[in-house]
Amino acid sequence: MIKQKILTLLVLLMTAVTGAWAAPIVVEGVQIGDLYYNLKNDNKTAEVTSMPSGKYTGGIIIPESVEYNSETFTVTSIGEAAFAECSGLTSVTIPNSVTSIGNAAFYSDSGLTSITIPNSVTSIGNLAFRYCSGLETVTILAESLESYGTNAFQGTAEGLKIYVPAGSVDTYKAAWADYADQIEAITVATYTVSLKEGTDDAAKWQGKAGTGEYQALPLEGVAAGTAVTVKYDGRKRVRSVKAVKKGNPPDHGGPDERHHRCELNERRRCKTLRLHRRLLRV
């Protein structure tokens, strides 16, 4: 009996101690930069959430990750009603780290005219873009979704076009029968990522698209919106990286070739480049 009481007391003490020091599982409504987030400590992910007061306005760029208390959180979702009724919101850039767009995430954002949803997104919630009266173009880069929200585009602009990969038109039409007449094929822009001619130690550079395997440069046929990582196994720095676009989706201009400076950071990775409002990490 005495042993049982002592054991019970020890368990209570341990619970009290660990509870006092354990970090909360979710930290809600933390402002980092221009946006607010719900931070999950168990898996170090972040969800974009609404402002506690006021509304988001202008052009919003959601980062792939945020720093809080010296820890990195990957931004994986846009929460329920995160941007709802933000009539002054004019554009949103969604990174390739986001996998879900919550219910009513952009509800009644009348100033939003177009949006591109990267191929990382697998779920679009119910009423996600309902009553976005100015929304004319939605480009979805994923071949398919795991969840197609009900009434996701109800009350959008007359003549709304939903562009999806050419091989996925029937899939999207079947899932969103109410918008079947508005769903069309899009030719996704692709890039060739290469080193500038004359780069020293060129053979020691390798790159990979998305979660693929590293291979020698150049990388051909990299779809817009894909994260590309380049690593260097030698000692010299690359002078620049060239990205050449092939293909002309409706929301882009003509063919383009751009040269970008590529300076290594302390992890021997190059900085993130923005190409045509989409992220291409080189």
Buried (B, 14 or more C-beta within 10 A) or exposed (E): EEEEEEEEEEEEEEEEEEEEEEEEEEBEEBEBEEBBBBBBBEEBBBBBBBBEEEBBEEEBBBBBBBEBEEEEBBBBBBBBBBBBBBBEBBBBBBBBBBBBBBBBBBBBBBBBBBBBBBBBBBBBBBBBBBBBBBBBBBBBBBEBBEBBBBBBBBBBBEEBBBBBBEEBBEBBBEBBEEBBEBBBEBEBBBBBBBBBEEBEBBEBBBBBBBEEEBEEBBBEEBBBBBBBBBBBEEEEBBBBBBBBBBBEBEBBEEEBEBEBEBEBEEEEBBEBBEBBBBBBBB
